[in-house]
Amino acid sequence: MADSPNCDLKSLSPLQLFERVTEQGEKVRALKAGKAPKDEIEAAVRMLLSLKLLYKTTTGQDYQAGLPPRDLVLINNGTSKEEDEDFVDPWTVQTSNAKGVDYDKLIVRFGSSKIDTDLINRIERATGQKPHRFLRRGIFFSHRDMDQILDAYENKKSFYLYTGRGPSSQAMHVGHLIPFIFTKWLQEVFDVPLVVQLTDDEKYLWKDLTIEKSYEYARENAKDIIACGFDINKTFIFSDLDYLGTSTGFYKNIVKVQKHVTFNQVKGIFGFTDSDCIGKISFPAIQAAPSFSSSFPQIFNGKDNIQCLIPCAIDQDPYFRMTRDVAPRIGQPKPALLHSVFFPALQGAQTKMSASDPNSSIFLTDTPKQIKTKINKHAFSGGRDTVEEHRKYGGNCDVDVSFMYLTFFLEDDDRLEQLKQAYTSGELLTGELKKVLIETLQPLIAAHQERRKQVTDEMVKQFMTPRKLAFEF
Ligand code: TRP
C-alpha cells in the first residue's frame, strides 16, 4: 500500500478528495475494529493523515467529517457560529436583516463572482444593447464563468440558455417572473436556444400533491412562461414527467450524474437526511441534466459540447455547484450561471415569498383593485410613523418594499433616482410612493393577463413538443 497520496489523488476535485478522506477514515475504523495487524493499521493511518494534509492544501480548510468542502456546502448548514448569518438553500431563505440577505457575503461564501461594471460593459459591447435594468440595478448580481460565455460568443461560438420552474401551484406571483423576464431578454439579445425545465416530479416529491396535479400545474405555469414573450421557434419547454421517459439523451445524463455523486455529497450539499425518500436524494441529478446539450439531441443535433448558461435565483446554486463539480468527470462543459437576488415578500425582505400566502405578494391573477389594496395594506414601509417625522427625517429606501419593487419594475432610471431622493428627503410620503408602484404594476399585470389569454392549448403543445429549433448545430 502506498504511504502517501499519489499523483492521481492530486487531480481529484475537492469533493472527490473529501470522499477519499472519508473512505480512508472508515477503513481505519474498520481495521481497528477488526483487530487487524498493527503495521496495517499504522499504514492506513499514515495514508489518512497525508490525505487530510492534501485536503487542507487543496481546499484551504481542515477536513471535518460529514462536512464537505465549503464552497459546495449550503451556507450556514447548522454549523456556523455567527448568529446573524443568512440562511439560503433551495427551500428556505432567512435573514434577520430588514434590507434582506447580504449578497456580497453570499458571493464570498458560495465562491461565485460579482457581476461588476466591467462585465456589464462587456455584455453591452458584445450584444450592442443597453444592459437590462436587472443588470444595471444589481438584481442579477453574481455569476460563474459568464466571461467564458462572452469569449465564446465573441468568437462566434453559440451557447444555449437553461432555466426552470417548480410548478407547486397554479398561482404564480411577480417574483416568479424575474428569471423569465431576464431570460427572455437574454434570448433576444444573444439570439440563442432556450430550454425551460418544469420540475413537476420535484414538486410531487416535496409537496403534498398528486402526480396529476403537479403535471397540471406544469402546463398552467407554462402558459405564464409563454406569456413572457418567448420565441416559439427558439424555445423548448418540458415537463420532467413527460420528457424524461421519451428522450434518448436526457436519462443517460441523469445516470451519469448519479454515478458521480454520492449520498454523502448530497447530504452535505442539500441537507438530506436518512429519512428523506430516495426520490429526493436522486432528484438533483434531474435538475443537473439539462445543463448538458446532449440531453436535447433534437435541438443540438446530438452534440454534447454546446455550453449552457443558466439564469436563476441564487437559491438554486447548490444544484449547479454539484453539476459543475461533476461536468468535467463526465466529459461535458461546466454550465455558466447568472444569479439573481430574491424578490422580497410584501411584508419585508427577510424572507422569500410563499405562493400559499395570498397577501405575501402580487399574483399574476390579481385584479387592479387587489393590487391596490395589497400594496396599500401590506407593503412594508420604510417611512416614518407620522407625516411630521417623515418630512423631518425622511424615509428609508433600503427597507421599503414599495421602493424595492420599483427597482425591479420601473424601467426609467432617472425617475427611480428622483423617487429615491424625494423619499429619502421626506418630500415624498409613503402613500405617494405606493401610488407610483400601484400605477406601475397594474398595467404590467393587466398586459401579462392579456398575453396569457392569447396562449392557446395548441401553443402550449407546440412549445412542449421535442423538436429541432431554429438553429443549426
Ligand atoms: N428547482 C426549481 C424550483 O423549484 C426549478 C428549476 C429546475 C430551475 N431547473 C432549473 C430553476 C434551472 C432555475 C434554473 O423552482
Residues whose N, C-alpha, C, O or C-beta is under 5 A from the ligand:
A	BS01	LIG	Y162 T163 G164 R165 G166 Q197 T199 Q287 P311 C312 Q316
